[in-house]
């Protein structure tokens, strides 16, 4: 049994993760686990390192799917008490702050949203379309792009709501295949102002531009 649990640790590939037990359902895999090497954490109030924790509860976190099924981590969460008087719960680097999904799950949702509507992504991943929409906008607003290295751009529209009534415009680096930006509009005036805002030097460095045959 121990060797089976080690296999799950390898598949999940999360640093310090120790799997305690696994429940395998028809469409979900429930993994009960903890972070084995985390014995200290910084206090959010005074920033001093606090040692020792008391185990308090399990945190339910959605991770990347395996074999087409959901993976739900039930993380053991400890509570710390600082000498400054502040008590706080354990946090994890691989989990989105105050969210019920991992960072890599969030990134995957964002990447899928670059190719299809939020409604479609929600249906494929069994997630609320509004959650998909919030994740997508959060990633788009946090994008850090080295615009100086961009030479080739692709641009396309996609509907983010069912019925193809509401569209977003996506920009992709043709060399890295990474999303550069997601724009709330795609009309000619908006795009002209957007690219002017990036500067003439940026526009001059673009060697190739790919788009379908739409008006703007």
N, C-alpha and C positions, 0 to 999 in steps of 0.2 A: 504493500500500500504506500509506503514511504517513497518508493521509486516512482510511483504514479504521480504523487504530489510534486515531486521534483520536476517531472515532465511539464506540469502546469506552470511551474515557476520559470522554466526555460521558455515556454511559449509566450507567457505574459511579458517577460523580459523587462521587469521593473526592478531597479536597484534596491536591494535590501528587503524585497518582498518575500515573506515566508507564508506558504499556503498551509492552512490547518486542516481544511476539509473541503470537499467539492460535492455539490448536488447537481446532477445532470437531468434536466427536464427536456421535454420534446423540442422546445424552441428557446430555451434559456439555460445558461450555465451559471450557477451561483457559486462563487468562490469566497470562502471565509479565510481571511488572511490578516497579516499585520506586518508592519515594517520593523524588522528585527534589530537594525543597527541604529535606531533613532532614540537615544536616551536623553537628549537635551534639545532645548529650543529657546529662541530669543523671546523675551517678554515684549509684547507689542506696545507696552506703556513706557518702559524705561530702557529697553534694548539689552539688558543684561542677560547672559546665558543662564537658563534655569535647568537644573539637573533633577532627575527623578520625576516620574509621572504616575498617576493613579488611573487605571483603566476604567473608563466610564461607559462607553456605548459603542455600537457598530454604526458606521456611516455607509450608506448605500450609494455606490458610484458606478455609473455606466462606462464600460470600456469598449474598445473595438470588438466587433463581432468575430466569432470563430466559426468556420464552417456554416455560415449563414444564420447562426443563432446569436442571440444577445449574450453578452458577458457582463454579469453584475458582480462587482466586488463588494464584499461586506468587510470593510476595513475596521479593525479594532482601533478606537480612538482613545488616547489618554488625555488627562487633564493635568496641567501644571499650575503650581501656585508660587508666585514670585515673592521675594522678601519685601517688595514695594507694596504688597497687598493685592496685586492683580492676579486673578485666576483666569486661565485661558485654555482653550482646547488645542490639541495637536493639529497641525496643518501638514499638507503633503505637497511636495514640489511638482508632482505629476498630475495633480488634480486642480482644475480651475477653481480659483478662490470663490467660496460660497456657492458653488455649483454642484450638481449631482452627476457630473461626467468628467472624464479625464481630459487633459489637454490634447492628447492625440486623437481622441474621439471628436473633440471640438474642431480640430484642424481638418479631420476627414469630412465632417459635415460641411465645413466651409468650402473645401475643394469640390465636393459633389454639387454644391449650390452654384458653382461656376459653370455647370454644364446643363442644369435643368431647374425646374421651378422648385420653390420651397415646399410646395404641396407634394410634389413628386418625391423629393428627398425624404420628407416626413413619412410618406407611405412606404418607401423602401426600407427605412431604418426604424419604423414604428416609433416615430417621435412626433410631437405636436408641431405643425407647420410654423406656429408662432415662435416656438423655441428655436427651430431651424433658422428663421428669419433673424432673431436676436443674435444668434451665434454668428451668422454671416456678416451682419453689420458691425458687430464687435471686432471681428477679424479684419474687416475692410478698413475700419477706422484706425486700427493699430498697425497696419502694414508699414514696414520700413523698407523703402525701395532705394537702391543705389541707382538713381536715374542716369548717372554718368556712364554706366556700363550697358545701358539698354541701347541696342542697335536695331532690333527688329520687333515690331509690334503687331499683334492680331487684335481685332476688335469685333465684338458681336453683341447681339441683344439676346436676352432670355426673359421669359415670363416668370415672375416670382410668385404669382398667384394663379390659381386654376382658371382656365378660360382664356388665357393669353390676352388679358386686358391691361395688365400692369407689367411694364418692362423695365429691366435694368440693363445697363451697358457694362460689359466686362472688357478689361484690357489685359492682355497676356503677353509675356515676354516669349517670343518664338524660340529663343535659344535655350532658356532654362525651363520653359513651360510653367513658370510660376505666375500667379495672378499679381498684376501690378496695381490694379485699382478696380473698384466697382462703383459705377456712377449712377446716380438716381435718375438721370435724364440722358437722352441720346439724340436730341434735336440739333440741328446745324449750329444755331447760335450758341447753345450751351457748350458743344464740343469745341467750337472755335475759341470761346473764352477760356475753356479748360486748358487747351494746348498752348494758347498764348501765355497763360499763367505759368506754365512750365518753362517758358523762356525761349527765345530764338535759338540760343546755343543748343538746347536740347532738341528742338525740331530739326536743326541742321544735321545733327549726328545720326538721325534715323535713316537707315539704308533701305529697309523694306517695311511695307505696311500691307497687312492682309485684312480684308473685310468682304462681306457679301455685298451684293448689289442693291443696297438700300439707299434711299434718298440722301440723308445727311452725309 
